[in-house]
Amino acid sequence: MQDSKSVKPKHHFVEKADDQLSLSDVNSSIEAPKDGSFWRKLLAYSGPGALVAVGYMDPGNWVTSVAGGAQYKYTLLSIVLVSSLMAMLLQYMAGKLGIVKQEDLAQATRDRTNKAGGIILWIMTELALICTDIAEVIGGAIALHLLFGWSMIASVLTTAFDVVLLLLLMKFGFRKIEAIVMTLIITILAIFAYLVVLSRPELSAMFGGYLPQLQTLSSKPAVGASSSQLTLTLGIIGATVMPHNLYLHSSISQTRKVDRTDKSAIKEAVRFMTWDSNIQLSLAFVINSLLLILGASLFFGHADSVGAFGDMYRALGNSDIAGAIASPVLSTLFAVALLASGQNSTITGTLTGEIVMEGFLHLRIPMWLRRVITRGIALAPVVVITLMYGGAEGRLDKLMVDSQVFLAIALPFTMAPLVYFTSSKKIMGDFANPKWVAILGWISFAILTALNILSIYQQVTGG
């Protein structure tokens, strides 16, 4: 086992043509200033956090968060808060693993497990990526349908061509991808902040919602609610703490050039990675809160009328539901934000798929082929449901919520190796997690695992 002072990059690949460039090809490619102010250094390290934060505000978050607000008002804000804090802890560990060991989580897991264990974890991760992609397909397709009036099946099939967008972005360079993603995040934040301000939420009840309440995990749905609080709790956690983000961050945290011979330089890189990650995840927390607050302030009492993206879109233009602020402009802004969210998530989902395949299988294939395979598998159930039910948005939204619950179930299989690796002095040396961080990591793992067992029991026994 290598110590933290003598780490060398693993799985080196020969240089590829532009259309086959991999994330491993951009490791240590971005200069970070050795001298200068705090803000100059923070700017240099900023970017990976934005790509990570995208996964915490993808279309899957929209359904679970808005539905949580519409059905239980502000109660589930406490789940959004706890999930976001958990995300910050886990992303810190993932980014640190990449910087210190110069290997991503997939590589670290495969190299420290037997072949059978590595393949099982790879399959679990691939299924989680497919579930993530399903949410992106549905969100992007519904946004196209609402904005341009295309049929649902045409909109779904159109999402198959977004691989072209990603390949074009890769040619611009990694720093440009970070800038584009950050622009889309700011667009989403601005739109939902505007919608929430217009909705005039009850501030005292809103802030009170961030305080955990025992009834949050009640298995009995509220009157008019279509999902139990436990189901929505798991959905919010699954949509917020995304398994694939841990693999992504452990890889892209390596894009900054760090002097490997200087322990203080590595420590500084970890420090600014943490700043970048926490700032961007705080933005994601605000956006997820805004989604739930919007559902609570505008749609509470109308949960049966806003069960799908299309319902939400139309509700924003319906004065009987949205009241005096109802306007076609608000509906359009909602659809634009949904489209931006889907495209953002598509970019990072594809990058993660490449990381996972290379790390677990030591296999590299062209990015366009990787994208076609992942998107093709994700498209299949969406196309089938669209054809069976004539593009019924409610059916597609139900599929999306179920995919987010699966992500919550898959998360412990990613969390456990991450917490173990980063807490081990044998692996991380002086950069191993402090004891209190390791304890928090294992507590998070235990809580999520217990919730998953409770959810399965609820479904088997009928609550």
NUGUDO-707178 format. One record per residue (C-alpha): residue in three letters; z, y, x. Coordinates in Angstrom, 1 decimal. Layout:
# residues N
   r      w      v      u
 ALA      Z      Y      X
...
END
This chain:
# residues 463
   r      w      v      u
 MET    0.0    0.0    0.0
 GLN   -0.9    3.4    1.3
 ASP    1.7    6.1    1.6
 SER    1.1    9.7    0.3
 LYS    0.3   10.9    3.8
 SER   -2.6    8.6    4.7
 VAL   -4.6    8.5    1.5
 LYS   -8.3    8.1    1.6
 PRO  -10.7    8.4   -1.3
 LYS  -11.5    5.0   -2.8
 HIS  -14.7    3.6   -4.3
 HIS  -17.0    5.8   -2.4
 PHE  -20.6    5.8   -3.7
 VAL  -23.8    6.8   -2.1
 GLU  -25.3   10.1   -3.0
 LYS  -27.3   10.0   -6.2
 ALA  -30.1   12.0   -7.8
 ASP  -29.1   14.9  -10.0
 ASP  -29.4   12.9  -13.2
 GLN  -27.0   10.2  -11.9
 LEU  -24.3   12.5  -10.4
 SER  -20.8   11.2  -11.1
 LEU  -17.4   12.9  -11.2
 SER  -16.6   11.2   -7.9
 ASP  -19.5   13.2   -6.4
 VAL  -17.8   16.5   -7.2
 ASN  -14.3   15.7   -5.8
 SER  -13.1   18.3   -3.3
 SER  -16.3   20.3   -4.1
 ILE  -14.6   23.5   -5.3
 GLU  -12.9   25.8   -2.8
 ALA   -9.3   26.9   -3.4
 PRO   -8.0   29.9   -1.4
 LYS   -5.3   29.1    1.1
 ASP   -4.1   32.7    1.0
 GLY   -3.9   35.3   -1.7
 SER   -1.9   36.2   -4.7
 PHE   -0.5   33.8   -7.3
 TRP   -3.2   34.9   -9.8
 ARG   -6.1   34.5   -7.4
 LYS   -5.0   30.9   -6.7
 LEU   -4.3   30.2  -10.4
 LEU   -7.8   31.4  -11.2
 ALA   -9.3   29.1   -8.6
 TYR   -7.4   26.1  -10.0
 SER   -8.1   26.9  -13.6
 GLY  -10.7   24.8  -15.4
 PRO   -9.7   21.2  -15.4
 GLY   -6.9   22.1  -17.8
 ALA   -9.5   23.4  -20.3
 LEU  -11.5   20.2  -20.2
 VAL   -8.2   18.3  -20.8
 ALA   -7.1   20.6  -23.6
 VAL  -10.4   20.0  -25.5
 GLY   -9.2   16.5  -26.3
 TYR   -6.2   17.9  -28.0
 MET   -8.2   20.0  -30.5
 ASP  -11.1   17.7  -31.4
 PRO  -12.3   17.1  -35.0
 GLY   -9.7   14.3  -35.3
 ASN   -7.0   16.8  -35.1
 TRP   -8.4   18.8  -37.9
 VAL   -8.2   16.2  -40.6
 THR   -4.7   15.0  -39.7
 SER   -3.3   18.5  -39.1
 VAL   -4.8   20.2  -42.2
 ALA   -4.0   17.1  -44.3
 GLY   -0.4   17.2  -43.0
 GLY    0.0   20.9  -44.0
 ALA   -1.7   20.4  -47.4
 GLN    0.5   17.4  -48.3
 TYR    3.8   18.2  -46.7
 LYS    3.6   22.0  -46.0
 TYR    5.2   23.0  -42.7
 THR    7.3   19.8  -42.2
 LEU    5.0   18.1  -39.7
 LEU    4.9   21.2  -37.3
 SER    7.8   19.5  -35.5
 ILE    5.5   16.5  -34.8
 VAL    2.8   18.9  -33.4
 LEU    5.5   20.5  -31.1
 VAL    6.9   17.1  -29.9
 SER    3.4   15.8  -29.4
 SER    2.4   18.8  -27.3
 LEU    5.4   18.6  -25.1
 MET    4.7   14.9  -24.6
 ALA    1.1   15.8  -23.7
 MET    2.2   18.3  -21.1
 LEU    4.5   15.8  -19.4
 LEU    1.8   13.1  -19.3
 GLN   -1.0   15.4  -18.2
 TYR    1.3   16.6  -15.3
 MET    1.7   13.0  -14.2
 ALA   -2.0   12.3  -14.5
 GLY   -3.1   15.3  -12.6
 LYS   -0.5   14.7   -9.9
 LEU   -1.7   11.1   -9.5
 GLY   -5.2   12.3   -8.8
 ILE   -4.2   15.0   -6.3
 VAL   -1.7   12.9   -4.3
 LYS   -3.4    9.5   -4.3
 GLN   -7.0   10.7   -4.6
 GLU   -7.7    8.1   -7.2
 ASP   -7.9    8.3  -10.9
 LEU   -5.7    6.4  -13.4
 ALA   -8.4    3.7  -14.0
 GLN   -8.8    3.1  -10.3
 ALA   -5.0    3.0   -9.7
 THR   -4.5    0.6  -12.6
 ARG   -7.4   -1.8  -11.6
 ASP   -6.2   -1.9   -8.0
 ARG   -2.7   -2.8   -9.0
 THR   -3.4   -5.4  -11.6
 ASN   -5.1   -8.8  -11.6
 LYS   -8.7   -9.1  -12.8
 ALA   -7.8  -10.3  -16.3
 GLY   -5.2   -7.6  -16.8
 GLY   -7.7   -5.0  -15.7
 ILE  -10.4   -6.2  -18.1
 ILE   -8.0   -6.2  -21.0
 LEU   -6.9   -2.6  -20.3
 TRP  -10.5   -1.6  -19.8
 ILE  -11.5   -3.0  -23.3
 MET   -8.5   -1.3  -24.9
 THR   -9.5    2.0  -23.2
 GLU  -13.2    1.6  -24.3
 LEU  -12.1    1.0  -27.9
 ALA  -10.0    4.2  -27.7
 LEU  -13.1    6.1  -26.4
 ILE  -15.2    4.8  -29.2
 CYS  -12.5    5.9  -31.7
 THR  -12.6    9.3  -30.1
 ASP  -16.4    9.4  -30.3
 ILE  -16.3    8.5  -34.0
 ALA  -14.3   11.6  -34.7
 GLU  -16.8   13.7  -32.7
 VAL  -19.7   12.2  -34.6
 ILE  -18.2   12.8  -38.0
 GLY  -17.0   16.3  -37.2
 GLY  -20.3   17.4  -35.6
 ALA  -22.4   15.8  -38.4
 ILE  -20.4   17.4  -41.2
 ALA  -20.6   20.7  -39.5
 LEU  -24.4   20.4  -39.3
 HIS  -24.5   19.4  -42.9
 LEU  -22.4   22.3  -44.1
 LEU  -24.2   24.9  -41.9
 PHE  -27.8   23.9  -42.4
 GLY  -27.8   21.9  -45.5
 TRP  -29.2   18.8  -43.9
 SER  -28.6   15.4  -45.5
 MET  -25.6   13.6  -44.1
 ILE  -27.5   10.8  -42.6
 ALA  -29.9   13.2  -40.8
 SER  -26.9   15.1  -39.5
 VAL  -25.2   11.9  -38.3
 LEU  -28.4   10.8  -36.5
 THR  -28.8   14.2  -34.9
 THR  -25.5   13.9  -33.1
 ALA  -27.1   11.0  -31.1
 PHE  -29.1   13.6  -29.1
 ASP  -26.2   15.6  -27.7
 VAL  -26.6   13.5  -24.5
 VAL  -29.4   16.0  -23.6
 LEU  -26.9   18.9  -23.8
 LEU  -24.5   17.2  -21.4
 LEU  -27.1   16.3  -18.9
 LEU  -28.3   19.9  -18.8
 LEU  -24.8   21.2  -18.3
 MET  -24.2   18.8  -15.4
 LYS  -27.2   20.4  -13.6
 PHE  -25.5   23.8  -13.8
 GLY  -22.5   22.6  -11.8
 PHE  -18.9   21.6  -12.7
 ARG  -17.5   25.2  -12.6
 LYS  -20.1   26.2  -15.2
 ILE  -19.0   23.3  -17.5
 GLU  -15.4   24.5  -17.3
 ALA  -16.5   28.1  -18.2
 ILE  -18.6   26.9  -21.2
 VAL  -15.7   24.7  -22.5
 MET  -13.2   27.6  -22.1
 THR  -15.5   29.9  -24.1
 LEU  -15.7   27.4  -26.9
 ILE  -11.9   27.0  -26.9
 ILE  -11.5   30.8  -27.2
 THR  -14.0   30.8  -30.1
 ILE  -12.0   28.1  -32.0
 LEU   -8.7   29.9  -31.3
 ALA  -10.1   33.3  -32.5
 ILE  -11.5   31.8  -35.7
 PHE   -8.4   30.0  -36.8
 ALA   -6.1   32.8  -35.8
 TYR   -8.1   35.0  -38.1
 LEU   -8.0   32.5  -40.9
 VAL   -4.3   32.1  -40.6
 VAL   -3.6   35.8  -40.5
 LEU   -5.6   36.2  -43.7
 SER   -3.7   33.3  -45.4
 ARG   -0.3   35.0  -44.9
 PRO    2.0   32.0  -44.2
 GLU    5.7   32.1  -45.0
 LEU    7.1   32.9  -41.6
 SER   10.6   31.6  -42.1
 ALA    9.4   28.3  -43.5
 MET    6.8   28.1  -40.8
 PHE    9.2   28.5  -37.9
 GLY   11.6   26.2  -39.6
 GLY    8.9   23.5  -39.6
 TYR    9.2   23.2  -35.9
 LEU   12.7   21.8  -36.2
 PRO   12.6   18.0  -36.5
 GLN   13.7   16.6  -39.8
 LEU   14.8   13.0  -40.5
 GLN   12.6   12.8  -43.6
 THR    9.5   13.4  -41.4
 LEU    9.1    9.7  -41.0
 SER    9.6    8.8  -44.6
 SER    7.2    6.1  -45.6
 LYS    6.9    7.3  -49.2
 PRO    4.1    9.9  -49.8
 ALA    5.0   13.1  -51.5
 VAL    3.7   13.8  -55.0
 GLY   -0.1   14.2  -54.8
 ALA   -0.2   13.1  -51.2
 SER   -2.7   10.4  -50.2
 SER   -1.0    9.4  -46.9
 SER    2.6    8.7  -46.0
 GLN    4.3   11.0  -43.5
 LEU    4.5    8.2  -41.0
 THR    0.8    7.6  -41.2
 LEU    0.1   11.3  -40.7
 THR    2.7   11.5  -37.9
 LEU    0.9    8.7  -36.0
 GLY   -2.4   10.4  -36.8
 ILE   -1.2   13.7  -35.4
 ILE    0.2   12.0  -32.3
 GLY   -2.9   10.0  -31.8
 ALA   -5.1   13.1  -32.2
 THR   -2.9   15.2  -30.0
 VAL   -1.9   12.9  -27.1
 MET   -5.2   11.3  -26.3
 PRO   -5.3    8.2  -24.0
 HIS   -8.7    9.2  -22.5
 ASN   -7.3   12.6  -21.4
 LEU   -5.0   10.9  -18.9
 TYR   -7.9    9.2  -17.2
 LEU  -10.0   12.4  -17.3
 HIS   -7.3   14.6  -15.8
 SER   -6.5   12.2  -13.0
 SER  -10.1   12.4  -12.0
 ILE  -11.0   16.1  -12.4
 SER   -7.8   17.3  -10.7
 GLN   -9.5   16.1   -7.6
 THR  -12.3   18.6   -7.8
 ARG  -10.4   21.3   -5.8
 LYS  -10.6   21.1   -2.0
 VAL   -7.1   20.4   -0.6
 ASP   -6.0   20.0    3.1
 ARG   -4.9   16.4    3.0
 THR   -3.1   16.8    6.4
 ASP   -0.8   19.5    5.0
 LYS    1.9   18.3    2.6
 SER    2.7   21.9    1.5
 ALA   -1.0   22.3    0.6
 ILE   -0.8   19.1   -1.6
 LYS    2.4   20.4   -3.2
 GLU    0.7   23.8   -3.9
 ALA   -2.2   22.0   -5.5
 VAL    0.1   20.0   -7.8
 ARG    1.9   23.2   -8.7
 PHE   -1.2   25.1   -9.7
 MET   -2.7   22.1  -11.5
 THR    0.5   22.0  -13.6
 TRP    0.2   25.7  -14.4
 ASP   -3.4   25.3  -15.4
 SER   -2.7   22.3  -17.5
 ASN    0.3   23.7  -19.3
 ILE   -1.4   27.0  -20.1
 GLN   -4.4   25.3  -21.6
 LEU   -2.3   22.8  -23.5
 SER   -0.2   25.7  -24.9
 LEU   -3.5   27.0  -26.3
 ALA   -4.2   23.6  -27.8
 PHE   -0.7   23.6  -29.3
 VAL   -1.3   27.0  -30.9
 ILE   -4.7   25.8  -32.3
 ASN   -3.1   22.6  -33.7
 SER   -0.3   24.6  -35.2
 LEU   -2.8   27.0  -36.8
 LEU   -4.7   24.1  -38.4
 LEU   -1.5   22.7  -40.0
 ILE   -0.3   26.2  -41.0
 LEU   -3.7   26.9  -42.6
 GLY   -3.4   23.7  -44.6
 ALA    0.1   24.6  -45.6
 SER   -0.4   28.2  -46.5
 LEU   -3.8   27.8  -48.3
 PHE   -4.1   24.3  -49.5
 PHE   -0.5   23.1  -50.3
 GLY   -0.5   22.0  -53.9
 HIS   -4.2   21.2  -53.7
 ALA   -4.0   18.2  -51.3
 ASP   -6.3   16.2  -53.6
 SER   -8.9   18.9  -53.3
 VAL   -9.1   19.2  -49.5
 GLY   -9.2   15.7  -48.3
 ALA  -12.4   16.1  -46.5
 PHE  -14.1   18.6  -44.2
 GLY  -16.5   19.6  -46.9
 ASP  -13.6   20.1  -49.3
 MET  -12.0   22.4  -46.8
 TYR  -15.2   24.3  -46.3
 ARG  -15.8   24.8  -50.0
 ALA  -12.1   25.6  -50.6
 LEU  -12.3   28.6  -48.3
 GLY  -14.9   30.0  -50.6
 ASN  -13.1   29.1  -53.8
 SER  -10.8   31.8  -55.2
 ASP   -8.9   29.2  -57.3
 ILE   -7.7   27.6  -54.1
 ALA   -7.9   30.2  -51.3
 GLY   -7.1   33.1  -53.6
 ALA   -8.2   36.6  -52.8
 ILE   -9.3   35.8  -49.3
 ALA  -11.9   33.3  -50.5
 SER  -15.3   34.2  -48.9
 PRO  -18.5   32.4  -47.8
 VAL  -18.0   34.1  -44.4
 LEU  -14.7   32.2  -43.9
 SER  -16.4   28.9  -44.9
 THR  -19.1   29.6  -42.3
 LEU  -16.5   30.4  -39.6
 PHE  -14.8   27.1  -40.3
 ALA  -18.0   25.2  -39.9
 VAL  -18.9   27.0  -36.7
 ALA  -15.5   26.2  -35.2
 LEU  -15.9   22.6  -36.3
 LEU  -19.3   22.3  -34.5
 ALA  -17.8   23.9  -31.4
 SER  -14.9   21.5  -31.4
 GLY  -17.3   18.5  -31.7
 GLN  -19.5   19.6  -28.9
 ASN  -16.6   20.3  -26.6
 SER  -15.1   16.9  -27.2
 THR  -18.5   15.3  -26.6
 ILE  -18.6   16.7  -23.1
 THR  -15.2   15.4  -22.0
 GLY  -15.5   12.1  -23.8
 THR  -18.7   11.3  -21.9
 LEU  -17.1   12.2  -18.6
 THR  -14.1   10.0  -19.3
 GLY  -16.3    7.0  -20.2
 GLU  -17.9    7.2  -16.8
 ILE  -14.4    7.4  -15.1
 VAL  -13.1    4.4  -17.0
 MET  -16.2    2.2  -16.3
 GLU  -16.3    3.0  -12.6
 GLY  -12.5    2.7  -12.2
 PHE  -11.9   -0.6  -14.0
 LEU  -15.2   -2.4  -13.3
 HIS  -16.3   -0.6  -10.1
 LEU  -19.6   -0.2  -11.9
 ARG  -21.7    3.0  -12.0
 ILE  -24.6    3.5  -14.4
 PRO  -26.6    6.6  -15.1
 MET  -24.7    9.1  -17.3
 TRP  -27.5    9.2  -19.9
 LEU  -27.2    5.4  -20.3
 ARG  -23.4    5.5  -20.5
 ARG  -23.7    8.2  -23.2
 VAL  -26.3    6.3  -25.2
 ILE  -24.1    3.1  -25.2
 THR  -20.9    4.9  -26.2
 ARG  -22.5    7.1  -28.8
 GLY  -24.6    4.2  -30.2
 ILE  -21.5    2.1  -30.8
 ALA  -19.7    5.0  -32.4
 LEU  -22.7    5.8  -34.6
 ALA  -22.9    2.3  -36.0
 PRO  -19.8    2.4  -38.4
 VAL  -20.5    6.0  -39.3
 VAL  -24.1    5.3  -40.2
 VAL  -23.1    2.2  -42.2
 ILE  -20.5    4.1  -44.3
 THR  -22.9    7.0  -44.7
 LEU  -25.6    4.7  -46.1
 MET  -23.1    2.7  -48.3
 TYR  -21.4    5.7  -49.9
 GLY  -24.3    8.2  -49.8
 GLY  -22.7   10.4  -47.3
 ALA  -19.4   10.8  -49.1
 GLU  -17.3   13.1  -46.9
 GLY  -14.0   11.6  -48.0
 ARG  -15.0    8.2  -46.8
 LEU  -16.0    9.6  -43.4
 ASP  -12.8   11.5  -43.1
 LYS  -10.8    8.4  -43.9
 LEU  -12.6    6.6  -41.1
 MET  -11.7    9.5  -38.8
 VAL   -8.0    9.4  -39.7
 ASP   -7.9    5.6  -39.1
 SER   -9.5    6.1  -35.7
 GLN   -6.7    8.6  -34.7
 VAL   -4.0    6.1  -35.7
 PHE   -5.7    3.5  -33.4
 LEU   -5.5    6.1  -30.6
 ALA   -1.7    6.3  -31.1
 ILE   -1.5    2.5  -30.9
 ALA   -3.6    2.4  -27.7
 LEU   -1.7    5.2  -26.0
 PRO    1.3    3.1  -24.8
 PHE   -1.1    0.9  -22.8
 THR   -2.2    4.0  -20.9
 MET    1.2    5.6  -20.7
 ALA    3.1    2.7  -19.2
 PRO    0.9    2.4  -16.0
 LEU    0.9    6.2  -15.6
 VAL    4.7    6.6  -15.8
 TYR    5.2    3.6  -13.6
 PHE    2.8    4.7  -10.8
 THR    3.9    8.3  -10.7
 SER    7.6    7.3  -10.7
 SER    7.2    4.8   -7.8
 LYS    8.2    6.1   -4.4
 LYS    6.3    3.2   -2.8
 ILE    3.1    4.6   -4.4
 MET    3.7    8.3   -4.6
 GLY    6.0    8.8   -1.6
 ASP    7.7   12.2   -1.7
 PHE    5.7   13.2   -4.8
 ALA    7.2   10.5   -7.0
 ASN    8.6   11.8  -10.3
 PRO   12.1   13.1  -10.3
 LYS   14.5   10.8  -12.1
 TRP   14.8   13.1  -15.2
 VAL   10.9   13.2  -15.5
 ALA   10.7    9.5  -15.2
 ILE   13.3    9.0  -17.9
 LEU   11.5   11.4  -20.3
 GLY    8.3    9.5  -19.6
 TRP    9.9    6.2  -20.5
 ILE   11.6    7.7  -23.6
 SER    8.3    9.0  -24.8
 PHE    6.8    5.6  -24.3
 ALA    9.6    3.9  -26.2
 ILE    9.4    6.3  -29.1
 LEU    5.7    6.0  -29.5
 THR    5.8    2.2  -29.3
 ALA    8.6    2.1  -31.9
 LEU    6.5    4.3  -34.2
 ASN    3.5    2.0  -33.8
 ILE    5.6   -1.1  -34.7
 LEU    7.0    0.7  -37.7
 SER    3.5    1.6  -38.8
 ILE    2.3   -1.9  -38.5
 TYR    5.3   -3.2  -40.4
 GLN    4.7   -0.6  -43.2
 GLN    1.1   -1.7  -43.6
 VAL    1.8   -5.4  -43.6
 THR    4.7   -5.2  -46.1
 GLY    3.2   -2.4  -48.2
 GLY    6.0    0.0  -47.2
END
